[in-house]
């Protein structure tokens, strides 16, 4: 399939295929119609033949080429599969578009440091797992690492120690190896219902880009656990625009991961 796509990527060969789709033609006729010299035309036809796209018929002194439809049908099927996959995941493209729009909107108002101090974000979820299971997914580093990262990112270090004064940290890396680190402390704990902690996003020089104060509340529900997460941001710098623009979308995706993780844990336990 890759060979067919590569062969058809050449404009001259694509034109030959278009002409052969109409009817079989000789090298001379194809050369005349495309404006190519006959040696060039022959070379392109040989390349198409190696990919199985054309067949040559020696007719005495003439060589006539005909197009094969099966490789094209295979390509069409593969392209249709790609289209279907793209449509099925169109929501992820929409997320990127919304994130880009959010960056533009935040950039327009980020005219000085502290520009977003005091802004509050709130998230609520009904999770299909008992409170103790959800609590473990926040306080057990291994479980926390299984869901607490944006898509396409890999957790390098994370933890929320469920004791007052305990460490809170999140560090993840992208595919290019760039790392993003946040550090803070835990300031409120009531197991397994409440957890309060701070996280400061650090830049490459370990200076604070902005800080967040998190308040997590878990409440039992007949259908599982009702989660509420509130965060208030402070110490915002102008450079923090991409981070703050992504808070809403990012936490929405991360909580989707948490939902899947606790659901899987509950199913496994049963």
ABEGO torsion letter per residue (X at the ends): XAAAAAAAABAAAAAAAAAAAABBBBAAAAAAAAGBBAAAAAAAAAAAAAAGABBBBBBEABBBBBBBAAAAAAAAAAAAAAAAAAAAAAAAAAAAAAAAAAAAAAAAABABBGAABGBBBBBBBBBBBBAAAAAAAAABAAAAAAABBBBGBBBABBEBBBBBGBBBBBBBBBAAGBBBBBBBBBABBBOAABBBBBBBBBBAAGBBABBBBBBBBBBBBAAEBBBBBBBBBBGBBAAAAAAAAAAAAAAAAAAAAAAAAAAAAAAAAX
